[in-house]
Structure formats: structure tokens, C-alpha cells
Amino acid sequence: MPEGCEPPRHIAIIMDGNGRWAKKRFLPRVAGHKRGLDAVREVVKACKEMGVGYLTLFAFSTENWRRPQEEVSFLMDLFLRALEHEVSKLHNNNIRLKVLGSRERFSAELSERIDRAEAKTAGNDGLVLTIAADYGGRWDIVHAVNQLIAEGQASITEAMVTERLGMAWAPEPDLFIRTGGEQRISNFLLWQLAYSELYFTDLLWPDFDQAALQGAIHSYWQRERRFGRTSEQLPEHLRRDKL
């Protein structure tokens, strides 16, 4: 790690390219999702070792329900099996698991398994791993505004909306990564990504490893995060020409 550089406190990732990874190898799309889970394990381990505080992964969007039923069913089953087999490992490594999203269309079994996983790891104070599933940024904002309406709020501020978003307990992402070559936000953390540094890579998610993550973080270190200020107003160690 370069002198004076800290890892991003919060990294958010759209894990794109599982299906294309499988297609390139003449495999069914589900094989790409299985391999993608291996990439999740590697990235979680790397973030923990580097001291990243929060890692948020976009696993299943509100729009993904439009995919073929066979693929959706496989993804739900994969989520169940991952919760069954991975939660104890997360817990033993002091990682806290949280799941972000609606859950209204999840099975009772999956919802119960999520609740148990979150409760089991709730006391951990290491890396916070958030899985966004049946999540959409527009849904998140609308849900927050509806809460304010239900509370009878006549005037709404940015702070009030922020406090009612699904990730109100976490800092906004410093670094956003999308694999797979697409350069879109795709309805992910729309409010929270306002000042995030964006990083896009052609690597398909199953090929995204620790070295690729370090490459994204190195790019992040080259950015000058001014938040509306000028370079001259920044502390010397945060200026791009000092990195």
C-alpha cells in the first residue's frame, strides 16, 4: 500500500458477466454463477485482509426477476446454499453479513435463512458484507420517501431521506466497481453513489480476483476526491500530485 494511502472504507460492486463467462466456455449460464461464487469468496477475503470496512455486492436486482424462470430458481437456490455453507465461515472470520432489498418475493425459507444469518453475525465488528438482493436504487428511494410520508413529514430534506435508506447504517461507497465491460450504474445505490469513484473493467466477474481488486483500488488512489472543493483546499496528503 503506497505511503499515505488508505484502502477505501466502502467498496460497492456490480458482479457482471457470469453468463457470458459460461457461454465463452460452452457451459450453461448457471456454471458461470457457480464460478462467480468463488470470486465472491476471494474478494471478501482480500477486502478483509486490506482493512476495507464495508463491501456491498449487487447479487440480484428487482429487474432480474425478468430472467428465465430456470435461471431465477437456480439463483435463489444458490443463495440458499451459500447462506447454509458460508455463514459459519463468515462468522468465524468476524465478518458481519447483511442483506439489502425487498424480500417480498423471496420464499419463506430463504427469508428465514437470511434472518438467521444476520442474527448469527450481528455481533461481529470486522468487515461488513452486504448482499443486495431483490434490490433497486429507485425502490430504495421510494421506500424511504414513503416512510417519511407515513410519518407525516410535510417538508423533506436530504438528511431525512438518507437516514431512511436501506443502508443508512453504512458510509456511502468510496469506490464503485463494475465488471463485465458495461459502463452503467444499473439502478444500484443511486442515492449513495453520488460522490463515489467509478471503476469499470472488461473482466468478467468469475475472472475478477485479488489482483484485479488491487488494480481497481490503485486507480482509486490516483483520483482526487474534492467534494466540491478546489485542489488547493485539500490537505496535502489527499492531493493527486502527492500520491
Rosetta blueprint (number, residue, H / E / L):
1 M L
2 P L
3 E L
4 G L
5 C L
6 E L
7 P L
8 P L
9 R L
10 H E
11 I E
12 A E
13 I E
14 I E
15 M L
16 D L
17 G L
18 N H
19 G H
20 R H
21 W H
22 A H
23 K H
24 K H
25 R L
26 F L
27 L L
28 P L
29 R H
30 V H
31 A H
32 G H
33 H H
34 K H
35 R H
36 G H
37 L H
38 D H
39 A H
40 V H
41 R H
42 E H
43 V H
44 V H
45 K H
46 A H
47 C H
48 K H
49 E H
50 M H
51 G L
52 V L
53 G L
54 Y E
55 L E
56 T E
57 L E
58 F E
59 A E
60 F E
61 S E
62 T H
63 E H
64 N H
65 W H
66 R H
67 R L
68 P L
69 Q H
70 E H
71 E H
72 V H
73 S H
74 F H
75 L H
76 M H
77 D H
78 L H
79 F H
80 L H
81 R H
82 A H
83 L H
84 E H
85 H H
86 E H
87 V H
88 S H
89 K H
90 L H
91 H H
92 N H
93 N L
94 N L
95 I L
96 R E
97 L E
98 K E
99 V E
100 L E
101 G L
102 S L
103 R L
104 E L
105 R L
106 F L
107 S L
108 A H
109 E H
110 L H
111 S H
112 E H
113 R H
114 I H
115 D H
116 R H
117 A H
118 E H
119 A H
120 K H
121 T H
122 A L
123 G L
124 N L
125 D L
126 G L
127 L L
128 V E
129 L E
130 T E
131 I E
132 A E
133 A E
134 D E
135 Y E
136 G L
137 G H
138 R H
139 W H
140 D H
141 I H
142 V H
143 H H
144 A H
145 V H
146 N H
147 Q H
148 L H
149 I H
150 A H
151 E L
152 G L
153 Q L
154 A L
155 S L
156 I L
157 T L
158 E H
159 A H
160 M H
161 V H
162 T H
163 E L
164 R L
165 L L
166 G L
167 M L
168 A L
169 W L
170 A L
171 P L
172 E L
173 P L
174 D L
175 L E
176 F E
177 I E
178 R E
179 T L
180 G L
181 G L
182 E L
183 Q L
184 R L
185 I L
186 S L
187 N L
188 F L
189 L L
190 L L
191 W L
192 Q L
193 L L
194 A L
195 Y L
196 S L
197 E E
198 L E
199 Y E
200 F E
201 T L
202 D L
203 L L
204 L L
205 W H
206 P H
207 D H
208 F L
209 D L
210 Q H
211 A H
212 A H
213 L H
214 Q H
215 G H
216 A H
217 I H
218 H H
219 S H
220 Y H
221 W H
222 Q L
223 R L
224 E L
225 R L
226 R L
227 F L
228 G L
229 R L
230 T L
231 S H
232 E H
233 Q H
234 L L
235 P L
236 E H
237 H H
238 L H
239 R L
240 R H
241 D H
242 K H
243 L L
